[in-house]
């Protein structure tokens, strides 16, 4: 439960960061506005055409008597639109990040810069970053479609199809939404998609605490656009703790203070560090051996 609440705190912290840096809030709104217009048009078209699509897909029900044909096709229409909305929520972030790659890359770098420590850079040209983002987004989309089809089929099961399955759908959406948002900062750190997923699976509840509230808020029109900049900032803050960047920044501050200042600390006090459960695993080996080093941390 602590990780679940911790993920939500990262989301709130990201929103606070962009509010405190108003220029970056406006800077990050532009890609979301473009994506919103595209998705609004697609969902409106789906809403108008879902009835015809359902009727075309169920010709065997043409001879059914009323009200059964209406109830059956109405339920299928609802499921089709729900599936479209589910895919829209999942792919909205990927498309927005792809459209706004230069915007969100700069925003994420600024978050790293404002929090101290090293500011990782991928060193790749923009076209290659866009290519990697598009490729990874397609790989994630393939996973989401598989989950979506499975959940769509389970939606026909009485009771759990109307209770448990929607909850699972939000959890799946939240996890992959977190992956999409953290990929901005992780890609700059040279972490590939496979390692990104492994990192988040190791802190699944943290990812859900961040992503599920965001998915729920994205269901409200226009909210996604205004929350996207803060979501990128919050995801960057999460990545800093998961990869140990925040701890490295603290160590750099301690070294800058010098031994006299460190020695002057009050007896019995404990040096500040990441909150329990948020930081990287403890380092068990020395710098020469490399044992116990966090594989996701940025080299010095």
Secondary structure, 3 states (H helix, E strand, C coil): CHHHHHHHHHHHHHHHHHHHCHHHHHHHHHHHHHHHHHHHHHHHHHHHHHHHHHHHHCHHHCCCCCCHHHHHHHHHHHHHHHHHHHHHHHHHHHHHHHHCHHHHHHHHHHHHHHHCCCCCCCCCCHHHHHHHHHHHHHHHHHHHHHHHHHHHHHCCCCCHHHCHHHHHHHHHHHHHHHHHHHHHHHHHCCCCHHHHHHHHHHCHHHHHHHHHHHHHHHCCCCHHHHHHHHHHHHHHHHHHHHCCHHHHHHHHHHHHHHHHHHHCCCCCCCCCCCCCCCCCCCCCCCCCCCCCCCCCCCCC
